[in-house]
Amino acid sequence: MPVYRFEDLPDVQHNPGLSSNRGETIKGERMYFAHRRRPAGTEAKPHHHPNEQFIYVLKGREKFWLDGVEHVVGPGDVIHVPANTVHATLALEDMETIYVKDTSWGLKGVPAGEKAPEAMPPDDPF
């Protein structure tokens, strides 16, 4: 299907052990396009993944750690997460974001300090 509406897609939490993010995901042949929401005070624990990612902030403010450097981001900011870079977040306000991620690995992250498995973990249904 070439045209999507987020409200027609399932609301899924893909990585509950690492992140409070939830939302809708569209998977193409080479990219994921995901709408994510996270309540104020919740987090994404330090993690990494072998694929790069862009995050566009639509609403809210959060602390975002990228390779140990803290940034405070808000609406209009775009975060580039290079492949294999440890990152984490703490939502200062209710957050709404768009994630664009290549499909070479999947949506799941690996806790900081752990090596990524050789094979990509299966995606949760969406």
N, C-alpha and C positions, 0 to 999 in steps of 0.2 A: 504494500500500500504506500503510495507516495505522499499522502497528506494525513497528518495525525492531529488529534486534539488530546492534550494531557488529561482532561476530565473523562475521556473515554478509555483510558489505560489504567491498569491496576496500580494501586498505591502499595509499594513494596519496600521493606527494609532489607537491603542486600547483605549487610555485614554487621549484624547486631552485636557481635563480640568486640568490634572496634569502633563503631560509629552509631550515633543516634539518628543519622540521616535517613529519610524515607522519601519516597516519591515515585514518579513514573519514569520509565526508561524506554527509549527506542533504540533498537540494535540494527545497524546497517551491516554491510559486508565488511567494512573496515573501521567503523566508528560507533561509539555509543553517544547518544544525546540524552541527557537525563535532567529532569526537574527535581530538585531536592529541597526539603524543608527540615529545619532543626530548631527545636525550642530553645529559648534563652536558658543559659546555665548548663547546657549539655555539650558533649564533646565528640570529637573523633580522636581516639588515642593515637600516639605516635605509630606510624606504619609507613610502608613503602610498597611499590609494585613495579614490575618490569615495564610498564607502559607509561607514556607521558600523558599528562592531563592538563586541561585548561578549566578554570572555574570562574564564572562570571557572577558577581554578586548583584542580585536584583533588589534585595530588601535586607535590612538589619546590619549589625556590626559584629565582628568577631575578631578574636586574636587568632592569628594563623602563624604557625611556626613552620618554617621551611629550612631544612638543613640546620636547625638550631637557632635560626635568626627569627625574632618575633616581629610580626607586622600586625597592625590593626587595619582591617579592610572594611569597606562599606559599599553601598550602592554605586555601581559604575566601575568598580575595580575588577580587574581581570588578573587572576593568579595563574602563573605557569608553573606546573610541577613537573620537572624533568623526570625521566625514568629512573627508578632505583633511588630516589631522593626521599629521605624520611621527612614526613610532614604530620602536623596535628592541628586541631582547632579547639577553641572554646567559644561558644556563642555568647556574646554579650547581650544580644537582643534576639528575638525570633528571627531566624534566617530563612531566606529563600534564594536559591542559586540555580545556575545551569552548569552542568558538567559536560564537557566534551572530552572523550577519552578514546584512544585507539583500542581496537578489539584484539590486539595481539596477546593479551593476557586475560582479560575479563574484568569484572567489576570489583572483585575481592582484593583487599590489601593483605599484607603480611605484617604481623607485629614487628616493631623496631627490634633489632637484635636477632631476629630469626632470618634464616636464608629462605628465599622463595623456592618452593618445590620445582622440580624439573618440568612437570606438566601443569598446565593451567587448571585451577580448580573449576568444577562445574559452576555455571551461573545459577543463581536462584531463579525460579520461574518469574517471568514478567511478560 
